[in-house]
């Protein structure tokens, strides 16, 4: 280890000398300290951010339950945030994760079951989502725009749609469209 350390100091001495610090009367020890600090700052800046999956597992699975992440969307409302779909506690969940100083913070979330009266929910005032357990429903629209479907299995599908601006829940129109073309507005029971 000492040999590596000496070699590193010698490297910094050569760099300092090549920049002419010795000729200007600066002490070489000061130059070495500045160079070490610059390398440390560079290495800290190059650290790789954890993936969403790693951060999700750290945030959610430190509780008494385990959650199975099956889908997520990145950069949903702003850069670095995420909207996640996962199962746990007998429900299908959605949660919004905000990015604050390169760390994800769970801001809101809802769990739905096929037997629940809640048909759709709102996360962060702009992400509308719900659970479809009826195979006769071919699509869901939110304010006239088709929602995105995520297949869960067992005939269940989660859907979500990001609306461009905040709206009161009572002003959001969610409609199921059946395979036969019939449409039905779905009320929110929150």
C-alpha positions in Angstrom: 0.0 0.0 0.0 2.9 2.4 0.8 4.3 1.9 -2.6 1.0 2.8 -4.2 0.8 5.9 -2.0 4.3 7.0 -2.8 3.6 6.5 -6.5 0.4 8.6 -6.2 2.3 11.4 -4.5 5.0 11.2 -7.1 2.3 11.4 -9.8 0.9 14.6 -8.2 4.4 16.0 -7.9 5.0 15.5 -11.6 1.6 17.0 -12.5 2.3 20.0 -10.3 5.8 20.5 -11.7 4.4 20.2 -15.3 2.0 23.0 -14.5 5.0 25.1 -13.3 4.0 25.4 -9.7 7.5 24.6 -8.4 8.9 27.5 -10.5 6.4 30.0 -9.1 7.5 29.3 -5.5 4.4 27.4 -4.5 5.1 24.6 -2.1 4.7 21.2 -3.7 2.8 19.9 -0.6 0.0 22.5 -1.1 -0.2 21.6 -4.8 -0.6 17.9 -3.9 -3.3 18.6 -1.4 -5.3 20.7 -4.0 -4.8 17.9 -6.5 -6.1 15.3 -4.1 -9.1 17.4 -3.3 -9.9 17.9 -7.0 -9.6 14.2 -7.6 -12.0 13.5 -4.7 -14.5 16.0 -5.9 -14.3 14.5 -9.4 -14.8 11.0 -8.1 -17.8 12.1 -5.9 -19.4 13.7 -9.0 -19.0 10.5 -11.0 -20.8 8.2 -8.6 -23.6 6.4 -10.3 -27.1 6.9 -9.1 -29.0 3.7 -8.0 -31.6 2.3 -10.4 -35.3 2.9 -9.7 -35.7 -0.8 -8.8 -32.9 -0.6 -6.2 -34.3 2.6 -4.6 -37.9 1.1 -4.7 -36.7 -2.0 -2.8 -34.9 0.1 -0.2 -37.9 2.4 0.4 -40.7 -0.1 0.3 -39.3 -3.4 1.6 -37.9 -2.0 4.8 -41.4 -2.2 6.2 -43.0 -5.4 7.6 -44.4 -6.3 4.1 -42.7 -7.0 0.9 -43.9 -5.5 -2.4 -43.4 -6.9 -5.9 -42.7 -4.1 -8.4 -44.0 -5.1 -11.8 -43.9 -1.8 -13.8 -42.8 1.8 -13.5 -42.6 4.9 -15.6 -39.8 7.4 -15.2 -40.0 11.2 -15.7 -43.8 11.3 -15.4 -44.4 14.8 -14.0 -40.8 16.1 -13.8 -37.3 14.9 -14.5 -36.1 12.1 -12.2 -39.5 11.2 -10.7 -41.3 7.9 -11.1 -44.8 6.3 -11.0 -44.7 2.7 -9.9 -47.1 -0.3 -10.1 -46.6 -3.1 -7.5 -48.4 -5.8 -5.6 -48.4 -6.4 -1.9 -50.8 -6.9 1.0 -53.3 -8.5 -1.3 -53.7 -5.4 -3.4 -52.4 -3.8 -6.5 -50.7 -0.5 -5.7 -49.6 2.7 -7.5 -47.3 5.2 -6.0 -45.7 8.5 -7.1 -42.0 9.0 -6.1 -40.6 12.5 -6.2 -36.9 13.1 -6.9 -35.4 15.4 -4.3 -31.6 15.8 -4.4 -31.2 12.6 -6.4 -33.2 10.6 -3.7 -36.6 9.2 -4.4 -39.3 10.0 -1.8 -42.7 8.3 -1.9 -45.3 11.1 -2.0 -48.6 9.3 -2.6 -50.0 5.9 -3.3 -53.2 3.9 -3.5 -54.0 0.2 -3.3 -57.0 -1.2 -5.2 -58.7 -4.6 -5.3 -61.2 -6.0 -7.7 -63.8 -6.1 -5.0 -63.3 -2.5 -3.8 -65.9 0.2 -4.6 -63.1 2.6 -5.6 -62.7 2.4 -9.3 -60.0 4.9 -9.9 -57.7 7.2 -7.9 -55.6 10.4 -8.3 -51.9 10.6 -7.5 -50.2 14.0 -7.2 -53.3 15.8 -8.6 -52.4 14.8 -12.2 -51.9 11.0 -12.5 -55.3 9.2 -12.8 -55.2 5.4 -12.5 -57.4 2.5 -11.8 -57.8 -1.3 -11.9 -59.9 -3.1 -14.5 -61.0 -6.7 -13.6 -63.6 -7.1 -16.3 -62.3 -8.6 -19.6 -65.1 -7.1 -21.6 -63.6 -3.6 -21.1 -61.3 -2.8 -24.1 -60.1 0.7 -23.1 -60.4 3.5 -20.6 -60.5 7.1 -21.5 -59.7 10.1 -19.2 -61.1 13.4 -20.3 -61.3 11.9 -23.8 -57.7 10.6 -24.0 -57.0 6.9 -24.0 -55.3 5.6 -20.9 -52.3 3.3 -20.9 -52.9 -0.3 -19.8 -50.5 -2.5 -17.9 -51.3 -6.2 -17.8 -51.0 -7.7 -14.3 -52.3 -11.2 -14.9 -55.3 -13.2 -13.8 -57.4 -10.9 -16.1 -56.5 -7.8 -14.2 -55.2 -4.7 -15.9 -54.0 -1.4 -14.4 -54.5 1.7 -16.4 -53.1 5.3 -15.9 -53.2 8.6 -17.7 -51.3 11.8 -16.9 -53.5 14.9 -17.4 -51.7 18.1 -18.4 -53.0 20.4 -15.6 -54.5 19.9 -12.2 -58.3 19.4 -12.1 -60.7 18.8 -9.3 -61.6 15.1 -9.0 -65.3 16.0 -9.7 -64.3 17.5 -13.1 -62.3 14.5 -14.3 -64.3 12.2 -16.7 -63.3 8.6 -16.7 -65.0 6.3 -19.2 -64.9 2.5 -19.7 -65.3 1.4 -23.3 -66.5 -2.2 -23.8 -65.5 -4.5 -26.7 -69.0 -4.2 -28.1 -68.6 -0.4 -28.2 -70.8 0.6 -25.3 -69.4 3.2 -23.0 -69.9 3.9 -19.3 -68.8 6.8 -17.2 -67.1 5.7 -14.0 -67.6 7.8 -10.9 -64.8 8.2 -8.3 -65.9 7.1 -4.9 -63.0 8.6 -3.0 
